[in-house]
Amino acid sequence: MNASVLTGIVASLALILTLVLTAVVRRAALAGGLVRGVQDDRWHRRPTPAVGGVAIFLGFGLSVAGWYMLGGGPERALSLRPSQSLVGWTPGQGLLLASSAAFLLGLVDDLLKLRPLAKLAGQIAAASVLVVSGIGVWLTGFYAVDVVLSLFWFVGITNALNLLDNMDGLAAGVAAIAGAYLAVLFAFEGATELMTLAMAFTAALVGFLAHNYPPARIFMGDSGSLFVGLLLGGLALAPVPGLSRNLAAVLAAPVLILGVPILDTTLVTVGRLLEGRPVSEGGRDHTSHRLVALGLPETRTVWLLWGLAAAGGGAGLFLRTVGRGTALLLGGILVGALTLVGAYLLTVRLRSLETESGDGPPLYEAVVRAHARYPVLSLVLDGVWIGLAYYAAYLVRWEAAELPAELVYFARTLPLWLGAKLIGFIVSGVYSTHWPTFGLYDALRIGRANLVATLLAVALVLLVDRVGLSRGVVVIDLLACSLLTVGSRLSFRLMEGTTKRWADGGRTAVLYGPLAFLDGAAQEVERVASTPMRVVGLASPDMARGRGNLGSHPIYGGVSALSNALADTGASSVVLVGTEDDRKAGLQTAEDYLESGGGVDVFELEVRLTLASQSQRALEAARSRAAHTGGGTTHPR
């Protein structure tokens, strides 16, 4: 039978079986009282069955059994025994045995509630089945070290999916996206049986997702999340000969494809350690929860994280098609970008904790204060950008035939280049900028610091080794490093603005007034409004063109600026900004709109500067005048 037809039959069978079985399992769970009550760390408002993993396991397993009957099967897909295999099983048999063991472990936990250590021991035992059958991270050449790395990967991905299952449809959707990308990856490598296995896995998750999409009628439970997590982790490291050509891309592809669960697990672990809570303890501190805390509705949050998973998978596939150097460069940039997202969400969590209790956890606060005084994390991140920019300059400047010889000089001068640039940054004062309010002046300051740091690095490198440094490398490095360092600092403001624009909570508003007042007024309006207010657009009669962007907000200009802004954004309010004359003129424009359009409230943002206290010399002069005239102390306005 044609391989494509066989794949389609197996995937369709998995989809239909899981779709039907999920409904059957749900009814049985409701009849038997196997439901999960309303929990603070989940967005469901009624008791819901949490044994959907049974349907996923059966739907996938029965489709694989049908595959065997049609003359295929995962045993053929992974029939080659790697040299690391210690038993007589093929890797395909090991994959099915390990994932089945994970399912049974999760089912026992769903029914009896295992202790965390017992659950972890069971996960390690299931992951060991994969390792002894030859599936693992065979990276260092030292078997014991590779075994530890492999177990860490399998248990980590399994728990990542388990932790990610905190919002309706999230874990199932992310896992389905990852499975689909793995299927495409296997197709590129000609591993048709593995592609069929990944497609059956993805189809089973899609069938379950039809019942799990918000508002979910059933959850996968631990039986589902442990089975899905271990099977996904094993598939990502399946021993396919074609996947061993480029070690950097081989490692980067599964990490990026599974980037969302990895990011969520890292974020939760770091956050709970900073809060002084056990990592195994539940709570509303996952990536999804933090996005909801910013005002995003549940469904939009799920779609956003699905989008990130799809973007990570696309990046992982792209890295499989490029050379080792490009894979290292792009992989480093993507990891840095994910680090920035995690850091931003950690600050969101701290803000929410301070809002709830008036003060953040002591360790959290101590880390924030220490970083404000000694910005070690910013230095480390800048060091990463400097190294990547310097490496990128060599990749761009030199042809493939010349690059190996030039990389010898790169490796020799990298420590000098890195140290000199960091010193230049420190001397230029770039670490006094406040990332959430990063603006044009700060960007120019970072650009100037990059120029100073580059000149210092060039001088030091030429002083130590006069031969080998290319002017083209210097120019490209300056541009790349400026882009990365400015972009990283601007990311906090962009993420803040984007989440506010996508949020559903609070009154929406368009700011109207002179162009010079609009950018700074947006944050002030959201801060001082008596009821929650989100700025979704700006309008200014000063701007000639019809539409543009100012920061993270769309801005409208011309005679019809206000009406166009309100029509496009659907805002319910107008806030007039600027001087008193500006606000009077804006009020007339708003009243003209109300006569024809109506339906919006009009506010004014008034900023007043008053003298709160006088200098000692002014007070003495005032008292002296009062003594001569017999009056009291004067208070100038």
URNOR-V883415 format. One record per residue. N is the residue number from 1. PSI is psi in whole degrees, -180 to 180 (NA if undefined). OMEGA is omega in whole degrees, 0 to 359 (NA if undefined). Layout:
n = (N;N)
psi = (PSI;PSI)
omega = (OMEGA;OMEGA)
This chain:
n = (1;2;3;4;5;6;7;8;9;10;11;12;13;14;15;16;17;18;19;20;21;22;23;24;25;26;27;28;29;30;31;32;33;34;35;36;37;38;39;40;41;42;43;44;45;46;47;48;49;50;51;52;53;54;55;56;57;58;59;60;61;62;63;64;65;66;67;68;69;70;71;72;73;74;75;76;77;78;79;80;81;82;83;84;85;86;87;88;89;90;91;92;93;94;95;96;97;98;99;100;101;102;103;104;105;106;107;108;109;110;111;112;113;114;115;116;117;118;119;120;121;122;123;124;125;126;127;128;129;130;131;132;133;134;135;136;137;138;139;140;141;142;143;144;145;146;147;148;149;150;151;152;153;154;155;156;157;158;159;160;161;162;163;164;165;166;167;168;169;170;171;172;173;174;175;176;177;178;179;180;181;182;183;184;185;186;187;188;189;190;191;192;193;194;195;196;197;198;199;200;201;202;203;204;205;206;207;208;209;210;211;212;213;214;215;216;217;218;219;220;221;222;223;224;225;226;227;228;229;230;231;232;233;234;235;236;237;238;239;240;241;242;243;244;245;246;247;248;249;250;251;252;253;254;255;256;257;258;259;260;261;262;263;264;265;266;267;268;269;270;271;272;273;274;275;276;277;278;279;280;281;282;283;284;285;286;287;288;289;290;291;292;293;294;295;296;297;298;299;300;301;302;303;304;305;306;307;308;309;310;311;312;313;314;315;316;317;318;319;320;321;322;323;324;325;326;327;328;329;330;331;332;333;334;335;336;337;338;339;340;341;342;343;344;345;346;347;348;349;350;351;352;353;354;355;356;357;358;359;360;361;362;363;364;365;366;367;368;369;370;371;372;373;374;375;376;377;378;379;380;381;382;383;384;385;386;387;388;389;390;391;392;393;394;395;396;397;398;399;400;401;402;403;404;405;406;407;408;409;410;411;412;413;414;415;416;417;418;419;420;421;422;423;424;425;426;427;428;429;430;431;432;433;434;435;436;437;438;439;440;441;442;443;444;445;446;447;448;449;450;451;452;453;454;455;456;457;458;459;460;461;462;463;464;465;466;467;468;469;470;471;472;473;474;475;476;477;478;479;480;481;482;483;484;485;486;487;488;489;490;491;492;493;494;495;496;497;498;499;500;501;502;503;504;505;506;507;508;509;510;511;512;513;514;515;516;517;518;519;520;521;522;523;524;525;526;527;528;529;530;531;532;533;534;535;536;537;538;539;540;541;542;543;544;545;546;547;548;549;550;551;552;553;554;555;556;557;558;559;560;561;562;563;564;565;566;567;568;569;570;571;572;573;574;575;576;577;578;579;580;581;582;583;584;585;586;587;588;589;590;591;592;593;594;595;596;597;598;599;600;601;602;603;604;605;606;607;608;609;610;611;612;613;614;615;616;617;618;619;620;621;622;623;624;625;626;627;628;629;630;631;632;633;634;635;636;637)
psi = (142;137;-39;-40;-43;-43;-44;-40;-46;-44;-42;-39;-43;-41;-50;-45;-46;-39;-45;-45;-33;-41;-40;-46;-38;-47;-40;-40;-40;-40;-34;2;18;73;157;127;171;130;149;-30;13;152;60;146;12;154;134;137;143;40;32;-19;-28;-44;-41;-46;-46;-43;-45;-47;-42;-36;-36;-39;-41;-35;-44;-43;-29;2;15;-148;158;-18;-39;-34;-36;48;-22;121;117;162;-22;-7;134;-3;177;-2;149;160;-32;-44;-41;-39;-45;-40;-45;-45;-34;-41;-39;-39;-47;-39;-46;-38;-42;-41;-39;-37;-37;-12;84;156;152;-41;-38;-40;-41;-41;-40;-38;-42;-40;-44;-42;-31;-31;-41;-43;-47;-18;2;4;123;-175;87;84;-47;-22;-11;114;-45;-41;-43;-35;-44;-45;-41;-47;-39;-42;-52;-47;-37;-46;-39;-47;-30;-45;-36;-42;-33;-19;65;3;144;124;-8;-58;-43;-42;-45;-43;-38;-41;-45;-42;-39;-41;-38;-37;-42;-41;-44;-36;-41;-35;1;13;78;-36;-42;-37;-41;-42;-45;-37;-39;-42;-46;-43;-39;-40;-38;-41;-39;-36;-26;-27;-16;-9;144;135;127;141;-10;147;157;-26;-179;-30;-35;-47;-37;-41;-49;-44;-46;-39;-40;-44;-38;-42;-38;-26;21;133;87;125;-38;-19;7;6;-39;98;-41;-45;-35;-42;-38;-38;-54;-33;-43;-39;-35;27;-38;-51;-35;-45;-45;-45;-44;-43;-46;-43;-50;-44;-45;-34;-42;-31;-8;27;153;140;-31;-9;138;171;167;63;18;170;-45;-42;-39;-35;-39;-37;-24;-3;-4;136;161;-49;-41;-35;-45;-45;-36;-45;-33;-41;-40;-39;-42;-41;-42;-41;-42;-41;-40;-42;-40;-39;-22;-18;-4;173;173;-44;-45;-37;-44;-43;-54;-38;-41;-41;-42;-40;-40;-40;-42;-35;-40;-42;-45;-42;-41;-44;-29;-40;-34;-43;-42;-41;-42;-37;-39;-35;-39;-43;-6;-11;144;169;144;-45;-41;-53;-39;-41;-42;-46;-42;-39;-33;-33;-41;91;64;-42;-40;-38;-44;-45;-42;-37;-39;-46;-41;-47;-42;-40;-41;-41;-42;-37;-39;-40;-39;-41;-40;145;163;-37;-32;-20;-45;-42;-39;-30;-21;-45;-38;-49;-36;-34;-8;-46;-42;-45;-45;-49;-43;-40;-41;-40;-43;-39;-44;-45;-35;-7;30;-16;9;-3;147;111;-45;-21;23;129;-166;-43;-42;-37;-41;-36;-42;-39;-43;-41;-38;-39;-46;-46;-38;-43;-40;-43;-42;-45;-43;-44;-42;-30;-37;-41;102;-16;132;-23;123;140;-35;-40;-42;-47;-46;-42;-42;-46;-46;-43;-39;-43;-44;-43;-38;-44;-40;-39;-32;-18;-37;-44;-38;-42;-39;-46;-40;-45;-33;-38;-33;-13;154;-21;150;167;136;144;150;131;134;128;-171;147;-37;-22;-18;-46;-50;-28;-26;-48;-36;-40;-47;-27;-40;-7;137;-28;151;128;131;128;119;-4;160;148;135;128;-14;-27;128;-44;161;-41;144;-158;140;107;-128;7;144;144;139;143;179;-175;-36;27;-49;-48;-38;-41;-44;-38;-41;-39;-22;24;150;-3;156;132;121;132;165;-164;175;-41;-39;-42;-34;-44;-39;-36;-39;-42;-41;-40;-37;-39;-40;-32;-33;-43;-51;-176;13;152;148;127;163;139;109;124;125;134;117;153;117;-28;159;159;161;-37;-41;-39;-42;-40;-39;-42;-38;-44;-39;-37;-36;-31;-9;9;-175;-175;134;152;94;146;NA)
omega = (179;185;181;178;179;178;179;180;182;180;179;178;179;180;184;181;182;178;181;183;178;177;180;180;179;180;179;179;177;180;181;179;180;182;177;180;178;183;180;185;175;181;172;190;178;177;188;176;183;178;180;177;177;180;179;182;181;179;178;183;180;177;176;177;176;177;176;183;179;174;178;176;182;177;174;183;183;185;181;180;177;180;181;182;181;183;182;179;167;176;178;178;178;180;180;179;183;181;176;177;177;178;181;177;179;179;176;179;178;185;188;180;178;173;183;181;177;179;179;179;178;178;179;179;179;179;179;177;177;184;183;177;172;178;181;178;182;192;191;186;175;190;183;179;181;178;179;178;181;179;178;179;185;180;180;179;178;179;178;177;178;179;182;181;183;180;185;174;188;184;181;180;180;179;178;178;179;179;179;179;177;178;178;179;179;178;177;183;179;179;188;179;177;177;179;179;180;179;176;178;180;181;178;179;178;177;177;183;177;178;186;180;183;352;187;175;177;176;178;181;180;178;178;186;179;177;181;183;182;178;179;178;178;178;183;180;180;184;177;183;183;183;183;183;188;188;181;180;178;179;184;185;179;179;180;178;179;186;183;177;178;178;182;180;179;181;181;182;180;181;182;175;179;179;181;180;175;181;182;181;180;178;179;181;177;179;180;180;182;176;176;178;178;177;180;176;185;184;179;176;179;180;178;180;172;178;178;178;179;179;177;177;177;178;178;177;180;180;177;185;184;180;184;182;179;178;178;182;182;177;178;179;180;176;176;179;177;176;178;177;178;179;178;181;174;177;176;179;179;178;181;178;178;178;183;188;182;180;180;176;185;182;176;182;181;179;180;179;180;180;177;181;180;187;183;182;177;177;179;180;177;176;176;180;180;180;180;179;179;178;179;180;178;180;182;187;190;176;184;181;182;190;182;180;181;180;174;177;177;182;182;185;184;179;179;181;182;181;181;181;178;176;178;178;181;181;182;175;182;184;173;180;180;189;183;180;183;183;185;180;179;179;177;178;178;177;178;179;177;178;179;182;180;178;178;180;179;180;182;182;179;178;182;184;188;186;170;184;182;176;177;177;181;182;180;179;179;180;183;181;177;180;183;183;176;181;180;180;179;186;181;181;179;179;178;181;181;180;178;180;182;185;179;186;174;178;178;187;170;177;181;178;180;183;184;184;196;188;180;183;184;180;182;179;181;182;189;183;181;172;182;182;179;176;183;179;179;178;182;176;181;186;185;185;187;184;177;178;175;187;181;184;171;180;184;181;178;184;183;185;185;182;178;180;180;180;183;185;184;183;180;184;172;176;180;182;178;179;180;178;178;182;177;177;178;179;178;178;180;179;176;178;182;180;182;183;179;172;178;174;183;179;173;173;182;178;183;178;179;180;183;181;180;174;182;181;179;179;180;178;179;179;180;178;180;180;180;183;180;182;179;179;180;178;181;182;NA)
